[in-house]
Amino acid sequence: MDLSFNIFFPGKLVFGNGKMSLLAADVLSLQPKKVFIPTIEPLQLMIAPFLAELRNAGIEVQTDTSIVAEPSFSDFEKLMEKVKPFNPDIVIGIGGGSVLDVAKLVAAQLENEQVLRDYVGIGLLKGRKKKLICVPATSGTGSEVSPNAILVDDADNQKKGIISPFLVPDIVYVDPMLTITVPPDITAATGMDALTHCLEAYTNKFSKPFIDLFAFEGMRLIAANIEKAVKKGADIHAREKVALGSLYGGFCLGPVNTAGVHALSYPLGSMYHLAHGLSNAVLLPWVMEYNMMAVPHRYADVAEALGCERSTDALATARAGVEKIRELNEACGIPRKLREVGVKEETIPQMAAEAMKIQRLLKNNPREITEQDAIAIFKSAY
């Protein structure tokens, strides 16, 4: 196993219940004149005291709630038309993964001679001139600490990744209190997405011992607490542990990244507009079944992290892990089959063909997935 790794941590990371109350002081210390805050409508009341602190200090604040799930290139360009004349000193994303991804790109695009299409891909963004702060309001994407941003390309309806160390924020605040009002279905989907980040990093062809620490503990925290976070949303202890697991999953995304589950989920988002986390959750046990024979010892470790007892037979332990994921999905209200989320069987070949375009993730999978393999996985999940 290759022990080398590159990881870009935020300049400052603050985690804990109620820590959002400290963010204004950090912002004021940077002495900005203008701040731009993309967020979501349901958080407006919760972040009002923070906005008031900034405005009372004489800072000009502009907010925007136009970004929703699965933002596109055109959504981003429309937002830039609004933000560019304002030209803030700091961009502060407060919301779910879509909001954070766009906040990262807004900060990168301001006063940048490159245009978005110049840096779609890995390592093509040349810099960032504006300060960037990210505050997640869901426990799922890990975008707050990852070098990744995802947008849908209007030209071909495909999700495209922008990966760069310049997308890692300067300051990150993770306050699990912000997730208390997240509805059960979104809590379930985003939580299982975070678990998938950890699981796919741990079983990755390019896994790293340093990242394994985050991945294993992330799986353990989420698996032990996701059901309670879904069913008893006000349980701050469960919310806190899932948020920490999600954060650990975010640290996995730069040095190792995801694999087959995410690659196969992309067509579900582009063709059926299914939420990213839901797509991953439905596909996860089926891809695990396909993969586990390639690295049974790693999937046995996964099962142990999920709370299963380890036996002397690695493959048997790995199978228990797959069943544990199915149990977690069912307990959290995640559909078992693709047909239950509106996928049509006749589109499976097209979905498989689209998934094959996501080679940046498929190359990480512990077992090769060909187009015919993808068709077989989709059919088993159907």
C-alpha positions as CSV (number, residue, x, y, z in Angstrom):
1,M,0.0,0.0,0.0
2,D,1.3,3.5,-1.0
3,L,1.8,5.5,2.2
4,S,2.1,8.9,0.5
5,F,-0.7,11.4,0.5
6,N,-1.6,15.0,-0.1
7,I,-4.3,16.6,2.0
8,F,-5.3,20.2,2.2
9,F,-7.0,21.2,5.5
10,P,-8.9,24.4,6.0
11,G,-6.9,27.2,7.6
12,K,-9.3,27.1,10.6
13,L,-11.8,24.4,11.5
14,V,-14.4,25.0,14.3
15,F,-16.7,22.1,15.4
16,G,-19.3,22.0,18.0
17,N,-22.9,22.7,19.1
18,G,-23.6,26.5,19.2
19,K,-20.2,27.4,17.6
20,M,-22.0,29.4,14.9
21,S,-22.2,32.2,17.5
22,L,-18.5,32.7,17.2
23,L,-18.3,33.1,13.5
24,A,-19.0,36.8,13.3
25,A,-15.9,37.5,15.4
26,D,-13.8,35.6,12.8
27,V,-15.4,37.5,10.0
28,L,-14.8,40.9,11.6
29,S,-11.2,40.0,12.3
30,L,-10.7,39.9,8.5
31,Q,-12.0,43.5,8.2
32,P,-14.1,43.0,5.1
33,K,-16.2,45.8,3.6
34,K,-18.5,43.5,1.7
35,V,-19.7,39.9,2.4
36,F,-21.7,37.7,0.0
37,I,-23.7,34.8,1.6
38,P,-25.3,32.1,-0.5
39,T,-27.7,30.2,1.7
40,I,-31.1,28.5,1.7
41,E,-34.5,30.0,2.6
42,P,-35.2,27.7,5.7
43,L,-32.0,29.0,7.4
44,Q,-32.9,32.7,7.0
45,L,-34.3,33.0,10.6
46,M,-31.5,31.0,12.1
47,I,-28.7,33.1,10.6
48,A,-30.5,36.4,11.1
49,P,-28.5,37.2,14.3
50,F,-25.2,36.5,12.5
51,L,-26.2,38.8,9.6
52,A,-27.3,41.5,12.1
53,E,-23.8,41.4,13.8
54,L,-22.1,41.9,10.4
55,R,-24.4,44.8,9.4
56,N,-24.1,46.5,12.8
57,A,-20.4,46.5,12.3
58,G,-20.8,48.5,9.1
59,I,-20.3,45.5,6.7
60,E,-22.4,45.5,3.5
61,V,-24.0,42.1,3.3
62,Q,-25.6,40.5,0.2
63,T,-27.5,37.2,0.5
64,D,-28.8,34.8,-2.1
65,T,-31.1,31.8,-1.9
66,S,-31.3,30.9,-5.6
67,I,-29.2,27.8,-5.4
68,V,-31.1,24.5,-4.8
69,A,-30.3,20.9,-5.4
70,E,-28.2,19.9,-8.4
71,P,-27.1,23.4,-9.5
72,S,-26.0,23.8,-13.2
73,F,-23.4,25.8,-15.0
74,S,-26.2,28.3,-16.0
75,D,-27.3,28.6,-12.4
76,F,-23.8,29.5,-11.5
77,E,-23.4,32.0,-14.3
78,K,-26.7,33.7,-13.4
79,L,-25.5,34.0,-9.8
80,M,-22.2,35.5,-10.9
81,E,-24.0,38.2,-12.9
82,K,-25.4,39.3,-9.5
83,V,-22.3,38.9,-7.4
84,K,-19.6,40.2,-9.8
85,P,-20.8,43.9,-9.5
86,F,-21.0,43.6,-5.7
87,N,-17.4,42.1,-5.6
88,P,-17.3,41.0,-2.0
89,D,-14.2,40.5,0.0
90,I,-15.5,37.3,1.6
91,V,-17.9,34.6,0.4
92,I,-19.6,32.6,3.2
93,G,-21.6,29.6,2.1
94,I,-24.2,28.5,4.6
95,G,-26.3,25.5,3.6
96,G,-26.2,22.0,2.0
97,G,-23.6,20.7,-0.4
98,S,-25.0,22.5,-3.4
99,V,-24.8,25.9,-1.7
100,L,-21.3,25.2,-0.4
101,D,-20.1,24.0,-3.9
102,V,-21.4,27.1,-5.5
103,A,-19.9,29.4,-2.7
104,K,-16.5,27.8,-3.4
105,L,-16.8,28.5,-7.1
106,V,-18.0,32.0,-6.6
107,A,-15.0,32.8,-4.4
108,A,-12.7,31.3,-7.1
109,Q,-14.4,33.1,-10.0
110,L,-14.3,36.6,-8.6
111,E,-11.5,38.7,-10.1
112,N,-10.3,35.6,-12.0
113,E,-9.3,35.8,-15.7
114,Q,-10.2,32.1,-16.1
115,V,-13.8,31.2,-16.9
116,L,-15.6,28.2,-15.4
117,R,-15.0,25.9,-18.3
118,D,-11.3,26.6,-18.1
119,Y,-11.0,24.8,-14.8
120,V,-13.5,22.0,-15.0
121,G,-11.5,18.9,-14.1
122,I,-8.6,18.2,-11.8
123,G,-6.1,20.8,-10.8
124,L,-6.9,23.4,-13.5
125,L,-8.0,26.3,-11.3
126,K,-5.0,28.6,-11.0
127,G,-5.9,30.5,-7.8
128,R,-8.5,32.2,-5.6
129,K,-8.3,35.9,-4.6
130,K,-11.3,36.1,-2.2
131,K,-11.6,34.7,1.3
132,L,-13.9,31.7,1.6
133,I,-15.8,30.4,4.6
134,C,-18.1,27.4,4.6
135,V,-20.8,26.4,7.1
136,P,-22.6,23.2,6.4
137,A,-26.3,22.9,7.4
138,T,-26.6,19.2,6.5
139,S,-24.5,16.3,7.6
140,G,-23.7,14.7,4.2
141,T,-21.6,16.1,1.5
142,G,-18.4,17.0,3.4
143,S,-18.0,19.8,0.8
144,E,-17.0,22.2,3.6
145,V,-13.5,20.6,3.8
146,S,-13.1,19.0,0.4
147,P,-11.4,20.4,-2.7
148,N,-14.3,19.4,-4.9
149,A,-17.3,21.2,-6.4
150,I,-19.9,19.5,-8.6
151,L,-22.2,21.2,-11.2
152,V,-24.5,19.9,-14.0
153,D,-23.3,20.9,-17.4
154,D,-26.3,22.3,-19.4
155,A,-24.6,21.2,-22.7
156,D,-24.8,17.5,-22.0
157,N,-26.8,17.2,-18.7
158,Q,-23.7,15.6,-17.1
159,K,-22.4,16.3,-13.6
160,K,-18.9,17.8,-13.9
161,G,-16.3,17.9,-11.1
162,I,-14.0,20.9,-10.4
163,I,-11.2,19.7,-8.1
164,S,-8.6,22.0,-6.8
165,P,-6.8,22.8,-3.5
166,F,-8.0,26.4,-4.1
167,L,-11.5,25.3,-3.3
168,V,-10.7,24.3,0.2
169,P,-12.1,27.1,2.4
170,D,-10.0,29.3,4.6
171,I,-12.4,28.9,7.6
172,V,-14.9,26.2,8.3
173,Y,-17.6,26.2,11.0
174,V,-19.5,22.9,11.6
175,D,-22.3,23.5,14.1
176,P,-24.6,20.5,14.4
177,M,-27.3,22.8,15.8
178,L,-27.9,24.0,12.2
179,T,-29.0,20.4,11.2
180,I,-31.7,20.1,13.9
181,T,-34.5,21.3,11.6
182,V,-33.4,19.2,8.6
183,P,-36.4,16.9,7.7
184,P,-36.0,13.1,8.2
185,D,-35.8,12.2,4.5
186,I,-33.0,14.7,3.9
187,T,-31.2,13.7,7.1
188,A,-31.4,10.0,5.9
189,A,-30.2,10.7,2.4
190,T,-27.4,13.1,3.3
191,G,-26.2,10.8,6.2
192,M,-26.0,7.8,4.0
193,D,-24.2,9.9,1.4
194,A,-21.6,10.7,4.1
195,L,-21.3,7.1,5.1
196,T,-20.7,6.2,1.4
197,H,-17.9,8.8,1.2
198,C,-16.2,7.0,4.1
199,L,-16.9,3.5,2.8
200,E,-15.7,4.2,-0.7
201,A,-12.6,5.8,0.5
202,Y,-11.8,2.9,2.8
203,T,-12.4,0.2,0.1
204,N,-10.8,2.4,-2.6
205,K,-8.1,1.0,-5.0
206,F,-6.0,4.0,-3.9
207,S,-6.8,3.9,-0.2
208,K,-4.3,5.5,2.2
209,P,-3.6,4.5,5.9
210,F,-3.9,8.1,7.0
211,I,-7.3,8.5,5.4
212,D,-8.4,5.1,6.6
213,L,-8.5,6.6,10.1
214,F,-11.1,9.2,9.1
215,A,-13.0,6.7,6.9
216,F,-13.3,4.0,9.5
217,E,-14.3,6.4,12.3
218,G,-16.7,8.2,10.0
219,M,-18.5,4.9,9.2
220,R,-18.6,4.0,12.9
221,L,-20.1,7.3,14.0
222,I,-22.7,7.5,11.2
223,A,-23.8,3.9,11.4
224,A,-24.3,4.1,15.1
225,N,-26.3,7.3,15.1
226,I,-28.0,7.9,11.7
227,E,-31.3,6.1,12.7
228,K,-31.7,8.2,15.8
229,A,-30.9,11.4,13.9
230,V,-33.6,10.5,11.4
231,K,-36.3,9.4,13.9
232,K,-35.5,11.8,16.7
233,G,-34.2,14.9,14.9
234,A,-34.0,17.0,18.1
235,D,-31.4,14.5,19.6
236,I,-28.4,16.8,19.4
237,H,-26.0,14.1,20.5
238,A,-27.0,11.9,17.5
239,R,-26.9,15.0,15.2
240,E,-23.4,15.9,16.6
241,K,-22.0,12.4,15.9
242,V,-23.4,12.2,12.4
243,A,-22.0,15.7,11.7
244,L,-18.6,14.6,12.8
245,G,-18.8,11.5,10.7
246,S,-19.8,13.6,7.7
247,L,-16.8,15.9,8.3
248,Y,-14.5,12.9,8.4
249,G,-16.0,11.8,5.1
250,G,-15.2,15.2,3.6
251,F,-11.5,14.7,4.5
252,C,-11.6,11.5,2.5
253,L,-12.7,13.2,-0.7
254,G,-9.5,15.0,-1.6
255,P,-6.7,12.5,-1.1
256,V,-8.7,9.4,-2.1
257,N,-12.3,10.3,-3.3
258,T,-15.2,8.0,-4.1
259,A,-15.7,5.2,-6.6
260,G,-18.3,3.0,-8.2
261,V,-21.4,3.9,-6.1
262,H,-21.0,7.6,-6.9
263,A,-20.2,7.0,-10.6
264,L,-23.3,4.9,-11.0
265,S,-25.4,7.4,-9.1
266,Y,-24.6,10.3,-11.4
267,P,-27.1,9.2,-14.1
268,L,-29.8,9.0,-11.5
269,G,-29.3,12.6,-10.8
270,S,-28.9,13.8,-14.4
271,M,-31.7,11.6,-15.9
272,Y,-34.2,11.4,-13.1
273,H,-33.2,14.4,-10.9
274,L,-33.0,12.2,-7.8
275,A,-31.2,13.7,-4.9
276,H,-27.5,12.8,-4.8
277,G,-27.6,11.2,-1.4
278,L,-30.7,9.2,-2.1
279,S,-29.2,7.8,-5.3
280,N,-26.0,6.7,-3.4
281,A,-28.0,5.2,-0.6
282,V,-30.1,3.0,-2.9
283,L,-27.2,1.8,-4.9
284,L,-24.7,1.3,-2.0
285,P,-25.6,-2.3,-0.9
286,W,-25.7,-3.5,-4.5
287,V,-22.3,-2.1,-5.4
288,M,-20.9,-3.5,-2.2
289,E,-22.1,-6.9,-3.2
290,Y,-20.4,-6.6,-6.5
291,N,-17.1,-5.2,-5.0
292,M,-16.6,-7.3,-1.9
293,M,-15.2,-10.4,-3.5
294,A,-12.3,-8.3,-4.8
295,V,-11.2,-7.0,-1.4
296,P,-13.1,-9.1,1.2
297,H,-10.8,-8.1,4.1
298,R,-11.5,-4.5,3.5
299,Y,-15.2,-5.1,3.4
300,A,-14.9,-7.1,6.5
301,D,-13.4,-4.0,8.2
302,V,-16.3,-2.0,6.9
303,A,-18.7,-4.5,8.5
304,E,-16.9,-4.1,11.8
305,A,-17.1,-0.3,11.6
306,L,-20.9,-0.7,10.9
307,G,-21.2,-2.6,14.1
308,C,-21.2,-6.2,12.9
309,E,-19.3,-9.0,14.7
310,R,-16.2,-10.2,12.9
311,S,-15.9,-13.9,12.0
312,T,-12.8,-15.8,10.8
313,D,-14.4,-15.8,7.3
314,A,-13.7,-12.3,5.8
315,L,-16.3,-12.8,3.0
316,A,-19.0,-13.8,5.5
317,T,-18.2,-10.8,7.6
318,A,-18.4,-8.6,4.5
319,R,-21.8,-10.0,3.6
320,A,-23.0,-9.1,7.1
321,G,-21.9,-5.5,6.4
322,V,-24.0,-5.4,3.2
323,E,-27.0,-6.6,5.2
324,K,-26.3,-4.0,7.8
325,I,-26.4,-1.2,5.2
326,R,-29.8,-2.6,4.0
327,E,-31.1,-2.5,7.6
328,L,-29.9,1.1,8.0
329,N,-31.5,2.1,4.8
330,E,-34.8,0.5,5.7
331,A,-34.7,2.0,9.2
332,C,-34.1,5.4,7.8
333,G,-36.9,5.1,5.1
334,I,-34.6,4.7,2.1
335,P,-36.2,2.8,-0.7
336,R,-34.7,-0.6,-1.4
337,K,-35.0,-0.7,-5.2
338,L,-34.6,1.7,-8.1
339,R,-38.1,1.1,-9.3
340,E,-39.4,2.6,-6.0
341,V,-37.8,6.0,-6.9
342,G,-39.3,6.1,-10.4
343,V,-36.4,4.6,-12.5
344,K,-37.6,2.9,-15.6
345,E,-36.1,-0.5,-16.5
346,E,-35.7,0.4,-20.1
347,T,-33.4,3.2,-19.3
348,I,-30.8,1.0,-17.6
349,P,-28.5,0.6,-20.7
350,Q,-28.5,4.4,-21.1
351,M,-27.7,4.9,-17.4
352,A,-24.8,2.4,-17.7
353,A,-23.4,4.1,-20.7
354,E,-23.6,7.5,-18.9
355,A,-21.9,6.0,-15.8
356,M,-19.0,4.9,-18.0
357,K,-18.2,8.6,-18.6
358,I,-17.3,9.0,-14.9
359,Q,-13.9,7.4,-15.2
360,R,-12.4,9.8,-12.7
361,L,-14.4,7.8,-10.1
362,L,-14.6,4.4,-11.7
363,K,-10.8,4.1,-11.8
364,N,-10.9,4.1,-8.0
365,N,-13.2,1.2,-7.7
366,P,-11.6,-2.0,-6.1
367,R,-13.2,-4.1,-8.9
368,E,-13.4,-3.0,-12.5
369,I,-16.8,-2.0,-13.6
370,T,-17.5,-2.4,-17.4
371,E,-20.6,-1.1,-19.1
372,Q,-22.1,-4.7,-18.9
373,D,-21.2,-4.9,-15.2
374,A,-23.0,-1.6,-14.7
375,I,-26.0,-2.9,-16.5
376,A,-26.0,-6.0,-14.2
377,I,-25.6,-3.9,-11.1
378,F,-28.5,-1.6,-12.1
379,K,-30.7,-4.6,-12.9
380,S,-29.9,-6.2,-9.5
381,A,-30.8,-2.9,-7.9
382,Y,-34.0,-2.6,-9.9
